[in-house]
Each structure stands twice: as C-alpha cells, then as structure tokens.
C-alpha cells in the first residue's frame, strides 16, 4: 500500500484543473492516527484557493490538494497513540491551512477526531462537519444566542447557513433566512420562521435583529446596521473581490463601535466535534446533502458549488 487515489491540481484555475491522481499513502508519525476516508465535502474557501485568488497564502508549489473535512474509520496509528482503536468510525477536520481530505487516507492527531454520530452514513455526517462546528462557535460561543432573540442568517441554504437555521431554531430563536428564490421552501423546512430571497430583499428591507450571522462576506456595514441595541454580528466570510478593505473593516469592527463584529476562522478539535455529535443525536440537526459525487468527478463537485443554488453540501465519496 504505497499509493492512494487523491484529488489534485497542478495549476490555479477553474474547476477543470482538478483531477483524480495518485499520492503516497501518508505514514502516521508519533502521536498521529491514520484514517481511511470514506467521504469529504466541498467548502467555499477551497474554491477561492483553487482559483488562485489566495496566492499570497497558498503559494505556488504544486501539485496541490483539496478537502478539509472527512468521515471514515481508523486504519492505524503511529507510536505513542492511546486510542482510538482501529476500525472505529470517526469524523474530523484537518488543521487550519492544510488540505488533502479528498483522498483515500489522511493522518491527524487524535485530538482532531471524534466518533461519528450513530445513524448517519459517512456522506451524511460529512455534510454537517465544517458547517456544524462553525455554527456552534458562531451562535453559541461567540453570539451567545438566547431563546426568543431574532436571528438573521445570510446564505441560509448553504453549507453553513443550512446548519445555522436548524441550530438557531433549536435554540429557540426566531430565525429569518436570506436565500436564493428557489431555496425558500428548503430553508423553511429547516426551521426558518421567515425565508426571504436575497434577490428582492436587501438590508434596507429588513427590520432589526439581535444576532446577524453573515456567511456571504459582502455589505458588512449595511447588515451590521440592522443590529438592535445589544445586538451581535458574527462574520465568517470576507469579500473575496475586495479582500484588503473587507478584512480591514472586519478587524476594525471587532475592536471599535457599540455593536462589535465577531470574526473568526475555525480550527475545531475533539470537544467541538463531540458537541456537534450531541446536537445530531439529540435531533437538533439533520444532514444537509445536496449531491454526492464520486472522487473522479471532483471537478464537477467544485463546478456545482460555484454555480450557486446549493442546498446544504456537495459531498465527495471516496470509496
């Protein structure tokens, strides 16, 4: 077992630069676990990275890999590892800044794994991973959303937004979701009390909110203005077309003003993964799979997410 199948690209560009190739099977070092990946998903940040819009961070060394989250089972471990034992079903995310989960195997430290919730297939589980851990951090840890508060979710049908709508409703908030016109019934089905099309409803058409969760990255100033006294805004995206002024505004708004913005980049570990699992097992969250693509169709999976109109996550099946 020297080589494995993996999604690769040799230059920046459109989805067509992606292909199924081979890479060496990673060998777990001391304190690492080898995971046999069964499913991963396509996340928004990967699109910008693959297109070359983040070269200052991603650099120019090729080939590059894609895939951040994964679900599968433990296939082995290096020295000095105490559990999890081989064969256990696990889910997790690679460390911040590292990609490569769209492959047959990955190595991670045990602290980045948790048991996959019972009752979910690997494809279903991975549809909740990146979005779920982000939403728990955003709504519970950062915004401290309370029952009865008014929550606005921008991008309510996407991978993060679809989980945010569910968790917001489960926490007792009154949820308003902005989504594409074809996805309004979908977000209502997730628990949104009100679903509005972003094509016809902008920030000037909305009322006041106690919490605004922005997954889109544009018009931060206008949506921040919707906050009621004591309101909180959590932003998990910046304007990729205007990265420097967008990031400057976000960073400045975290320190100044009466309605400070919470902005963060997730890097979840075991405890957060376990919390997500409990929400799933308690019935607060359900899977949000749009389409399952085989690894050989990794370019089609990226193309589908770029086309918009997604309902949850595009999942990539590895086995």
Backbone torsions as a table, in degrees:
resi	resn	phi	psi	omega
1	UNK	NA	83.0	-176.7
2	UNK	-104.1	-35.6	-178.6
3	UNK	-121.8	157.3	178.8
4	UNK	-136.9	162.3	173.1
5	UNK	-77.6	141.4	-179.7
6	UNK	-155.5	151.7	173.9
7	UNK	-83.7	129.2	-175.3
8	UNK	-135.1	162.4	165.9
9	UNK	-148.8	143.1	-172.7
10	UNK	-104.5	-2.3	176.6
11	UNK	-160.8	156.9	175.9
12	UNK	-70.9	149.4	177.9
13	UNK	161.2	-161.2	-178.3
14	UNK	-71.3	177.3	-179.3
15	UNK	-53.8	-27.3	-176.3
16	UNK	-65.2	-13.6	177.2
17	UNK	-72.6	-16.1	-178.8
18	UNK	-78.8	145.0	176.6
19	UNK	-154.2	159.8	173.6
20	UNK	-87.1	115.6	179.3
21	UNK	-125.8	-155.5	178.2
22	UNK	-127.7	153.1	177.3
23	UNK	-146.7	158.2	178.4
24	UNK	-63.7	140.6	173.7
25	UNK	-65.2	126.1	-178.6
26	UNK	-67.3	144.4	178.2
27	UNK	-103.8	121.5	-178.8
28	UNK	-66.1	128.3	176.7
29	UNK	-85.1	-175.8	177.6
30	UNK	-56.9	128.6	178.9
31	UNK	80.9	11.6	-179.1
32	UNK	-116.8	156.8	178.6
33	UNK	-117.8	140.8	173.7
34	UNK	-95.7	125.7	-179.1
35	UNK	-114.8	130.0	171.5
36	UNK	-82.6	111.1	-174.8
37	UNK	-81.0	130.8	175.6
38	UNK	-106.0	-27.7	-179.3
39	UNK	-156.0	147.6	171.6
40	UNK	-138.3	179.9	178.8
41	UNK	-135.4	169.2	178.4
42	UNK	-99.6	125.4	-179.1
43	UNK	-113.0	150.4	-172.5
44	UNK	-56.2	-39.9	-178.7
45	UNK	-62.0	-28.3	179.1
46	UNK	-66.6	-32.6	-179.7
47	UNK	-63.2	-46.4	179.9
48	UNK	-65.7	-39.6	178.8
49	UNK	-63.9	-45.5	-180.0
50	UNK	-64.4	-36.3	-179.0
51	UNK	-73.9	-10.6	179.2
52	UNK	87.4	17.9	-177.7
53	UNK	-86.8	-3.3	179.3
54	UNK	-127.2	36.6	-174.8
55	UNK	-58.3	-31.1	-178.8
56	UNK	-62.0	-24.5	178.7
57	UNK	-100.0	-42.7	-171.7
58	UNK	-84.5	-19.4	176.0
59	UNK	75.2	-171.1	-173.6
60	UNK	-122.6	16.4	176.7
61	UNK	-85.0	131.7	-179.6
62	UNK	-129.5	161.4	-0.6
63	UNK	-73.6	157.4	176.9
64	UNK	-112.5	164.3	-176.1
65	UNK	-119.2	163.7	175.6
66	UNK	-130.0	166.4	179.2
67	UNK	106.2	124.6	-176.9
68	UNK	-115.2	-44.6	-176.2
69	UNK	-106.9	160.3	-176.8
70	UNK	-157.5	152.9	171.3
71	UNK	-135.5	138.3	-178.1
72	UNK	-177.9	-140.7	178.3
73	UNK	-143.2	156.0	-179.8
74	UNK	-68.0	128.3	-178.1
75	UNK	-112.1	-8.0	-179.5
76	UNK	167.0	-179.7	179.6
77	UNK	-157.2	157.9	176.0
78	UNK	-86.8	-171.0	179.5
79	UNK	-69.3	156.0	173.9
80	UNK	65.7	29.4	177.1
81	UNK	-109.7	125.8	175.1
82	UNK	-106.8	97.7	-176.8
83	UNK	65.0	167.1	-4.0
84	UNK	-74.1	153.2	-173.4
85	UNK	-77.6	158.5	-178.2
86	UNK	-60.8	136.7	179.0
87	UNK	97.7	-15.3	179.5
88	UNK	-67.5	138.9	175.2
89	UNK	-79.4	126.6	-176.4
90	UNK	-135.3	159.9	170.6
91	UNK	-134.1	158.3	-178.4
92	UNK	-178.4	-177.5	178.7
93	UNK	-133.9	147.0	175.8
94	UNK	-70.9	157.7	179.7
95	UNK	-60.5	154.3	-179.7
96	UNK	-52.6	132.5	177.9
97	UNK	88.1	-4.1	-179.7
98	UNK	-112.7	133.4	177.3
99	UNK	-122.8	163.1	179.5
100	UNK	141.0	10.3	-178.9
101	UNK	-74.9	-14.7	175.8
102	UNK	-82.3	69.9	-176.4
103	UNK	-161.3	169.8	-176.9
104	UNK	-73.6	-26.7	-178.0
105	UNK	-141.7	149.5	169.6
106	UNK	-138.8	158.8	172.1
107	UNK	-116.9	136.8	178.5
108	UNK	-147.2	165.5	172.8
109	UNK	-80.6	148.2	-177.1
110	UNK	-56.4	-28.1	-179.7
111	UNK	-66.8	-9.2	177.3
112	UNK	-102.6	14.9	-179.6
113	UNK	-123.8	156.9	168.9
114	UNK	-149.5	164.6	179.2
115	UNK	-68.1	136.6	176.1
116	UNK	-65.4	133.4	-179.6
117	UNK	-57.6	140.9	177.9
118	UNK	-62.6	144.8	175.3
119	UNK	90.6	-5.1	179.1
120	UNK	-108.9	137.4	168.3
121	UNK	-71.8	168.3	178.5
122	UNK	-62.6	-38.8	178.6
123	UNK	-65.0	-41.4	177.9
124	UNK	-65.7	-43.0	-178.0
125	UNK	-61.7	-46.0	-174.9
126	UNK	-68.9	-20.7	178.0
127	UNK	-67.5	-18.2	-177.7
128	UNK	-102.3	-12.7	-165.4
129	UNK	-65.4	-66.9	-175.6
130	UNK	-64.3	-44.9	179.2
131	UNK	-65.2	-42.2	-177.1
132	UNK	-65.0	-45.1	179.4
133	UNK	-66.6	-36.3	177.1
134	UNK	-64.7	-43.2	-176.3
135	UNK	-68.6	-40.5	177.3
136	UNK	-60.5	-44.9	178.2
137	UNK	-62.0	-43.9	-175.5
138	UNK	-68.5	-52.7	-172.1
139	UNK	-84.9	-37.0	-176.0
140	UNK	-89.8	-51.0	-173.5
141	UNK	-82.5	-41.9	-176.1
142	UNK	-88.1	-52.3	-175.6
143	UNK	-86.1	-22.0	-176.9
144	UNK	51.5	53.5	-178.8
145	UNK	-59.3	134.3	-176.4
146	UNK	-116.8	155.2	177.6
147	UNK	-56.2	138.9	177.9
148	UNK	87.6	-11.6	179.8
149	UNK	-76.4	158.8	-179.8
150	UNK	-94.9	120.9	-177.3
151	UNK	-115.2	130.0	172.9
152	UNK	-108.8	127.0	177.4
153	UNK	-114.0	114.3	173.0
154	UNK	-85.8	132.5	-176.4
155	UNK	78.3	46.0	-171.0
156	UNK	-68.6	-14.5	-179.1
157	UNK	-100.0	-7.4	-175.8
158	UNK	-78.1	-174.6	-176.3
159	UNK	-62.7	-37.1	176.1
160	UNK	-86.5	-47.3	-176.0
161	UNK	-60.4	-37.8	-178.6
162	UNK	-65.6	-30.7	175.5
163	UNK	-79.1	-36.2	179.6
164	UNK	-63.1	-40.2	177.7
165	UNK	-60.3	-45.2	-179.5
166	UNK	-64.3	-47.8	-177.0
167	UNK	-69.0	-39.0	177.5
168	UNK	-58.0	-45.1	178.6
169	UNK	-65.1	-39.8	180.0
170	UNK	-65.6	-29.6	179.3
171	UNK	-83.5	-0.9	175.3
172	UNK	91.3	12.2	178.6
173	UNK	-81.9	161.7	171.4
174	UNK	-95.0	112.1	-167.5
175	UNK	-100.3	127.1	168.5
176	UNK	-111.4	128.9	-178.7
177	UNK	-118.1	133.5	170.8
178	UNK	-98.5	128.5	-177.8
179	UNK	-152.5	175.8	176.7
180	UNK	-67.8	154.4	-175.3
181	UNK	-59.7	-26.8	179.9
182	UNK	-83.4	-7.2	-174.8
183	UNK	-111.2	9.4	-175.3
184	UNK	-66.4	-42.8	177.3
185	UNK	-64.9	-34.4	178.5
186	UNK	-60.9	-48.2	-178.0
187	UNK	-72.1	-29.9	172.9
188	UNK	-62.9	-39.3	178.6
189	UNK	-65.8	-22.1	176.9
190	UNK	-82.4	-11.7	178.2
191	UNK	123.2	2.8	179.1
192	UNK	-67.1	131.5	175.6
193	UNK	-74.2	-29.3	179.7
194	UNK	-141.6	131.1	178.4
195	UNK	-122.6	124.2	-176.2
196	UNK	-125.6	144.0	178.5
197	UNK	-79.1	131.5	178.4
198	UNK	-70.9	-13.4	178.6
199	UNK	-76.8	-21.1	-178.4
200	UNK	-121.9	-12.1	-178.1
201	UNK	-123.9	108.5	176.9
202	UNK	-104.1	-175.8	-177.5
203	UNK	-59.9	-28.4	-178.7
204	UNK	-77.9	-8.5	-180.0
205	UNK	-99.4	0.4	-173.0
206	UNK	-108.7	162.0	177.8
207	UNK	-90.2	-153.8	-178.7
208	UNK	-94.2	150.8	-179.3
209	UNK	-135.7	149.8	175.4
210	UNK	-80.8	-33.6	179.1
211	UNK	-137.6	133.1	173.1
212	UNK	-118.6	124.2	173.8
213	UNK	-107.6	116.3	-177.6
214	UNK	-105.5	116.8	176.7
215	UNK	-108.8	5.5	-172.6
216	UNK	-98.5	-47.6	174.6
217	UNK	102.7	0.4	-179.9
218	UNK	-116.4	163.0	174.4
219	UNK	52.7	40.6	-179.2
220	UNK	-58.8	-42.2	-177.1
221	UNK	-61.0	-43.4	-177.6
222	UNK	-67.4	-39.8	-179.6
223	UNK	-76.8	-29.9	174.9
224	UNK	-63.3	-32.7	-179.3
225	UNK	-66.6	-13.9	179.6
226	UNK	-80.5	-8.7	-175.9
227	UNK	-68.6	131.0	172.8
228	UNK	-72.0	165.3	175.3
229	UNK	-52.4	130.9	-176.8
230	UNK	82.1	4.8	-177.4
231	UNK	-74.1	159.1	-179.0
232	UNK	-131.6	136.9	175.4
233	UNK	-116.9	132.3	176.2
234	UNK	-116.8	122.9	179.3
235	UNK	-112.9	130.4	178.4
236	UNK	-116.2	7.2	-179.0
237	UNK	-143.7	154.7	173.6
238	UNK	-124.0	167.6	-176.9
239	UNK	-73.7	107.5	-175.1
240	UNK	-68.1	-20.5	178.0
241	UNK	-83.9	-18.9	178.4
242	UNK	-135.8	61.1	-168.9
243	UNK	-61.9	-43.3	-175.0
244	UNK	-68.2	-51.5	178.0
245	UNK	-65.3	-33.9	179.4
246	UNK	-65.2	-47.1	178.8
247	UNK	-66.2	-37.2	179.0
248	UNK	-62.7	-42.6	178.4
249	UNK	-63.9	-45.1	-178.9
250	UNK	-61.8	-46.5	-178.7
251	UNK	-65.3	-39.0	177.7
252	UNK	-66.1	-37.7	-177.4
253	UNK	-75.0	-12.1	174.7
254	UNK	-76.5	-17.5	-176.2
255	UNK	-114.2	-22.6	-174.0
256	UNK	-124.0	150.7	176.7
257	UNK	98.9	157.6	-177.1
258	UNK	-75.9	-20.8	179.8
259	UNK	-119.5	78.9	-174.7
260	UNK	-70.9	145.2	179.5
261	UNK	-92.7	136.3	172.8
262	UNK	-95.1	123.4	-179.4
263	UNK	-130.7	130.8	-177.0
264	UNK	-151.0	161.8	173.0
265	UNK	-119.4	119.3	-173.2
266	UNK	-69.9	149.3	175.7
267	UNK	-152.7	66.2	-167.0
268	UNK	-70.1	147.1	175.8
269	UNK	-119.0	-171.0	-171.3
270	UNK	-53.9	-47.4	-174.1
271	UNK	-60.7	-41.3	-179.9
272	UNK	-69.7	-39.3	176.4
273	UNK	-62.3	-39.7	179.2
274	UNK	-67.4	-38.5	176.7
275	UNK	-61.6	-43.4	177.7
276	UNK	-60.0	-43.1	178.3
277	UNK	-59.4	-37.8	179.3
278	UNK	-67.7	-40.1	176.4
279	UNK	-60.2	-39.2	178.9
280	UNK	-65.4	-48.6	-176.3
281	UNK	-68.2	-25.4	176.4
282	UNK	-82.0	-6.1	177.9
283	UNK	88.5	6.8	179.8
284	UNK	-75.0	-26.4	-177.7
285	UNK	-130.7	141.2	174.1
286	UNK	-127.1	161.4	-175.4
287	UNK	-61.3	153.1	-177.7
288	UNK	-134.1	65.9	-178.7
289	UNK	-89.3	122.0	171.9
290	UNK	-81.6	-64.7	-177.6
291	UNK	-143.2	143.8	174.4
292	UNK	-104.7	123.0	-179.1
293	UNK	-112.2	143.2	171.6
294	UNK	-72.3	158.5	-178.9
295	UNK	-56.7	-36.1	179.9
296	UNK	-61.5	-20.6	179.7
297	UNK	-103.7	32.1	-178.1
298	UNK	-59.2	-36.1	177.9
299	UNK	-63.6	-40.4	179.2
300	UNK	-65.2	-35.2	178.6
301	UNK	-64.7	-43.4	177.1
302	UNK	-66.2	-40.8	-179.4
303	UNK	-62.7	-39.3	-179.3
304	UNK	-65.8	-40.4	178.6
305	UNK	-67.9	-40.0	179.2
306	UNK	-64.5	-29.0	-178.0
307	UNK	-69.4	-18.3	179.1
308	UNK	83.7	178.5	179.1
309	UNK	75.7	15.0	-177.4
310	UNK	-66.8	147.3	173.7
311	UNK	-117.5	89.3	-176.9
312	UNK	91.3	-123.4	-173.3
313	UNK	-126.6	145.9	166.2
314	UNK	-87.8	118.9	-175.6
315	UNK	-103.1	144.9	177.2
316	UNK	-114.7	120.5	180.0
317	UNK	-87.7	128.5	-176.0
318	UNK	-93.2	-38.3	-174.9
319	UNK	-74.8	NA	NA
